[in-house]
Amino acid sequence: MPPNLSFHPPLLNTASPWATTESHLHDLLLCPSTGAVTTRTSLIDGFPHAADSHRYAFFDPATGKATPGTFSGPPEDSESDVKDNAANVPPVATLNTLGYSPLPLSQYLSIISSLASTVTTSSSPPKTIIISVTGSPAEISTCHNLIQTFSTSPSCLFPLAMEINLSCPNIPNLPPPAYSPTSLTSYFDALPSDTSIPIGIKIPPYTHAGQFDSLISSLLSTTSTSNTISASKLSFLTATNTLGSCILLDSLETSGDYQKILPGEGIGGMAGPPLHPLALGNVATLRRRFDQDPRLAHLEIIGVGGVHNGEGYKRMRHVGARAVGIATALGRRGVQVFASIEDEIKSVW
């Protein structure tokens, strides 16, 4: 069996622009209402972030109207420009054309090392850090080797896990690999049969039964590098990422015409409350399918999508999420959103 992904409380951030910098990760680690922290998805050499084309916007999920301005995220934007820390802020959604973190994996390992001395104490166990990565199957294998080696070094005082992001809808000419059984198999083949760190995959939203069938088939397939099924290499799944092929339009009062909110074609990945019912359905379906087969029952699910309050947290847990991840609400309200959720559920995890 693969290593178990276990942390408490079962609430954390997910890979997003608001988990990019050392300051972000520092604040998340110090927040008493998070049990784990996820880094923004990185590549071995970093992502070529372009502030003019990689941007995100907040919008009102009831009206579809965007709030003023769009943002590129760190390091171009101030980390505090778009936060509204008031507890009574209405829920907002996001649309983004972002890619991955401009920081390479090596920089995140360095950040984790530097944070060890400031956020760990002898009186409380250090939090799990989930390092989110992406790249080709060969690059993912290299990422695993780097992370596993780092996990045993004296400079790493945190339990580590690796999340493979196979779900970003915004990369030109590279559809999310988790939609393709062939692509999934190539990634599973690249993973080690024996590892000391929990490994998981982040998947995109699935919208019909055939997509779930393909995922289950891939998880149960025997990898070419071993005599074991692919699922035996994994400890968890993160479900779901943003929903691609979405667009925001703003009306021009003078002409009655519309303009795109985001640059280029204006099409990107949507997250926040409009995604919540779909994310719940994905988690519920995955948990049911996993529990039907003993070979998949060990897989834990981090439920992600549109959670911004205690009720959303409880819904995710009800449909089978082992832990609940937050992104959009974190971007809007800062780390206090986690304390607010804990207060609403009265710490009944």
C-alpha positions in Angstrom: 0.0 0.0 0.0 1.2 3.6 -0.7 1.9 6.0 2.2 -1.2 7.4 3.8 -2.0 11.1 3.4 -3.1 12.1 6.9 -3.5 15.6 8.5 -5.8 17.5 10.9 -7.8 19.6 10.7 -9.0 18.4 7.3 -9.0 21.8 5.8 -6.3 23.3 3.5 -5.6 25.6 0.6 -5.2 24.3 -2.9 -2.7 25.2 -5.6 -3.6 28.7 -6.7 -2.1 32.2 -7.2 -2.5 32.7 -3.4 0.0 30.0 -2.6 2.8 31.4 -4.8 5.3 33.1 -2.5 7.1 32.5 0.7 4.9 35.0 2.4 1.8 33.1 1.3 3.0 29.8 2.5 4.2 31.3 5.8 0.8 32.7 6.6 -1.0 29.4 5.6 1.4 27.4 7.8 0.8 29.7 10.8 -3.0 29.5 10.4 -4.3 27.2 13.1 -7.4 26.2 11.1 -5.4 24.6 8.3 -4.1 21.0 8.6 -1.9 21.1 5.5 -0.6 23.6 3.0 -0.4 23.2 -0.8 2.1 25.1 -2.9 1.2 26.6 -6.3 1.8 24.2 -9.1 5.4 24.4 -10.2 7.6 22.9 -13.0 11.2 22.0 -12.8 12.2 25.2 -14.6 9.3 27.4 -13.7 6.4 28.6 -15.9 6.9 31.5 -18.4 4.3 33.7 -16.7 3.3 36.8 -18.8 1.5 39.4 -16.8 -0.3 40.8 -19.9 -1.9 37.5 -20.9 -2.0 35.4 -17.7 -4.7 37.1 -15.6 -7.7 36.4 -13.4 -10.9 38.3 -12.4 -13.4 38.0 -9.7 -17.1 38.1 -10.6 -20.5 37.9 -9.0 -21.9 34.4 -9.5 -25.5 35.7 -9.4 -25.2 38.4 -12.1 -22.0 37.3 -14.0 -20.7 40.9 -13.6 -17.0 41.2 -13.0 -15.6 43.3 -10.1 -13.3 46.1 -11.3 -9.9 45.2 -12.6 -8.1 42.0 -13.5 -5.0 40.7 -11.8 -1.9 38.6 -12.9 -1.0 37.4 -9.4 2.4 37.5 -7.7 5.0 38.6 -8.4 3.5 41.4 -10.6 0.5 42.3 -8.3 0.6 43.3 -4.7 -0.3 40.3 -2.5 -2.9 42.5 -0.7 -4.5 44.4 -3.5 -7.5 42.1 -4.1 -8.2 40.8 -0.6 -11.3 41.8 1.3 -10.9 40.4 4.8 -14.5 41.2 6.0 -16.3 38.1 7.1 -19.6 39.2 5.5 -18.2 39.6 2.0 -20.6 38.0 -0.5 -19.2 34.9 -2.2 -17.4 35.6 -5.5 -16.3 33.4 -8.4 -13.1 33.6 -10.5 -12.2 33.2 -14.1 -8.5 32.9 -15.0 -6.2 32.4 -18.0 -3.3 31.6 -15.7 -0.8 28.8 -16.1 1.5 27.6 -13.4 3.9 29.2 -10.9 6.8 31.3 -12.2 8.9 29.8 -9.4 10.7 26.5 -10.2 10.4 23.5 -8.0 13.8 24.1 -6.5 12.7 27.5 -5.2 9.8 25.9 -3.4 12.1 23.4 -1.8 14.3 26.2 -0.7 11.3 28.1 0.7 10.1 25.1 2.6 13.6 24.8 4.1 13.7 28.4 5.2 10.2 28.2 6.7 11.2 25.3 9.0 12.9 27.5 11.5 10.0 30.0 11.8 6.8 27.9 11.8 7.7 24.7 13.6 7.8 24.3 17.3 8.5 21.4 19.7 5.0 21.7 21.1 3.0 21.1 17.9 3.6 18.7 15.0 4.6 20.4 11.8 2.0 20.6 9.1 2.0 18.5 5.9 3.1 20.4 2.8 1.7 19.1 -0.5 4.0 20.2 -3.3 2.0 20.6 -6.5 4.0 19.9 -9.7 3.4 19.3 -13.4 5.3 18.6 -16.5 5.9 15.7 -18.8 5.9 12.1 -17.3 9.7 12.2 -17.3 9.8 15.5 -15.6 7.3 14.3 -13.0 9.6 11.3 -12.3 12.4 13.8 -11.7 10.2 15.9 -9.5 9.4 12.9 -7.3 13.1 12.0 -6.9 13.9 15.6 -5.9 11.0 15.8 -3.4 11.6 12.4 -1.9 15.3 13.1 -1.5 14.5 16.5 0.0 12.0 15.0 2.4 14.8 13.0 4.2 17.2 15.9 4.4 17.9 17.7 7.7 16.6 20.9 6.3 13.1 19.5 5.8 11.1 19.4 9.0 7.7 19.0 7.4 5.9 15.8 6.2 5.7 16.1 2.4 3.3 14.9 -0.3 3.4 15.3 -4.1 0.3 16.4 -6.1 0.6 16.0 -9.9 -1.5 18.6 -11.6 -3.0 16.9 -14.7 -5.9 19.3 -15.0 -5.1 22.9 -16.1 -7.4 24.0 -19.0 -5.4 27.0 -20.0 -2.2 25.6 -21.6 -2.3 26.0 -25.4 -2.1 22.8 -27.4 -1.9 20.7 -24.2 -5.4 19.6 -23.0 -5.6 18.4 -19.4 -3.9 14.9 -19.4 -6.5 13.6 -16.9 -9.1 13.7 -19.7 -7.1 11.1 -21.7 -6.6 7.5 -20.6 -3.5 7.3 -22.8 -1.9 10.3 -21.1 -2.9 9.1 -17.7 -1.2 5.8 -18.3 2.0 7.5 -19.4 2.1 9.4 -16.1 1.3 6.3 -14.0 4.1 4.4 -15.7 6.5 7.1 -14.7 5.7 6.9 -11.0 7.7 4.6 -8.7 6.2 1.5 -7.3 7.7 2.2 -3.9 7.8 5.7 -2.4 8.1 7.2 1.0 5.8 10.2 0.2 2.1 10.2 -0.6 1.5 10.9 -4.3 -1.8 12.1 -5.7 -3.2 13.6 -8.9 -5.3 16.7 -9.4 -8.1 16.1 -11.9 -10.3 18.4 -13.9 -14.1 18.4 -13.6 -15.7 15.4 -15.2 -19.1 15.9 -16.8 -20.3 12.5 -18.0 -20.0 8.8 -16.9 -17.6 7.9 -19.7 -14.9 10.2 -18.2 -15.3 8.5 -14.8 -15.1 5.1 -16.5 -11.9 6.0 -18.2 -10.3 7.2 -15.0 -11.3 4.1 -13.1 -10.0 1.9 -16.0 -6.7 3.8 -16.0 -6.4 3.4 -12.2 -7.0 -0.3 -12.5 -4.6 -0.9 -15.4 -1.3 -2.7 -14.8 1.6 -0.3 -15.4 4.3 -1.3 -17.9 7.0 -0.7 -15.3 5.7 -3.1 -12.7 3.3 -5.9 -12.0 1.0 -3.7 -10.0 -2.1 -1.6 -10.9 -1.7 2.2 -11.2 -3.9 2.9 -8.2 -1.3 1.2 -5.9 1.1 4.0 -6.6 -1.4 6.7 -5.5 -2.6 7.9 -2.1 -5.1 10.6 -3.0 -6.9 12.6 -5.7 -7.7 16.3 -5.6 -11.1 16.9 -7.3 -11.6 19.3 -9.0 -9.6 21.9 -10.8 -11.3 24.8 -12.7 -13.8 24.3 -15.4 -12.3 25.4 -18.8 -13.8 27.1 -21.9 -15.6 29.8 -19.8 -15.8 33.5 -20.7 -16.7 36.7 -18.9 -18.3 39.6 -20.8 -18.9 43.2 -19.6 -21.6 45.3 -21.2 -20.6 48.7 -22.7 -23.3 51.1 -21.5 -22.7 53.6 -24.3 -23.0 51.2 -27.2 -24.9 48.3 -25.7 -22.1 46.0 -27.0 -19.9 43.6 -24.9 -16.2 43.3 -24.2 -14.2 40.4 -22.9 -12.9 40.8 -19.3 -9.8 38.7 -19.8 -7.1 39.2 -22.5 -6.8 37.3 -25.8 -9.9 35.3 -26.5 -11.0 35.8 -22.9 -11.6 32.1 -22.3 -10.3 30.5 -19.2 -11.0 28.3 -16.2 -13.8 29.1 -13.8 -13.8 28.4 -10.1 -15.9 29.4 -7.0 -19.6 28.9 -6.2 -20.8 28.2 -9.7 -18.5 25.1 -9.7 -19.7 23.8 -6.4 -22.5 21.5 -7.5 -20.3 19.9 -10.2 -17.4 19.5 -7.7 -19.7 17.9 -5.2 -21.0 15.5 -7.9 -17.4 14.6 -8.9 -16.4 13.8 -5.3 -19.6 11.8 -4.6 -19.1 9.8 -7.8 -15.5 9.1 -7.2 -16.0 8.1 -3.6 -18.8 5.7 -4.6 -16.7 4.2 -7.4 -13.6 3.8 -5.2 -15.5 2.1 -2.4 -17.0 -0.4 -4.9 -13.5 -1.9 -5.5 -11.1 -2.9 -2.7 -8.2 -2.0 -5.0 -9.3 1.6 -5.0 -10.8 2.0 -1.5 -7.6 3.3 -0.1 -7.6 6.4 -2.3 -8.5 9.6 -0.3 -10.2 12.6 -2.0 -9.4 16.2 -1.3 -12.7 17.9 -2.3 -12.3 21.3 -4.0 -14.7 23.6 -5.8 -16.7 26.6 -4.6 -16.4 26.1 -0.8 -16.5 29.4 1.0 -18.2 28.7 4.3 -19.0 26.1 6.8 -22.0 24.7 4.9 -19.9 24.2 1.8 -17.3 22.4 3.9 -19.9 20.1 5.4 -21.4 19.3 2.0 -18.0 18.3 0.7 -17.4 16.1 3.7 -20.8 14.6 3.4 -20.2 13.4 -0.2 -16.9 11.7 0.8 -14.1 14.2 0.8 -11.4 13.2 3.3 -10.3 16.9 3.4 -11.6 20.1 1.9 -9.6 22.6 -0.2 -10.1 26.3 -0.7 -8.8 28.6 -3.4 -11.1 31.4 -4.6 -12.4 32.3 -1.1 -8.7 32.4 0.0 -7.9 34.9 -2.7 -10.8 37.1 -1.8 -10.7 36.9 2.0 -7.2 35.8 2.9 -6.3 33.1 5.5 -9.0 34.2 7.8 -11.5 32.3 5.7 -10.2 29.1 7.3 -10.8 30.4 10.8 -14.3 31.5 9.7 -15.1 28.1 8.5 -13.9 26.4 11.7 -16.0 28.9 13.7 -19.1 28.1 11.7 -18.8 24.4 12.1 -17.7 24.9 15.8 -14.6 22.9 15.2 -16.6 19.7 14.6 -14.4 18.3 11.8 
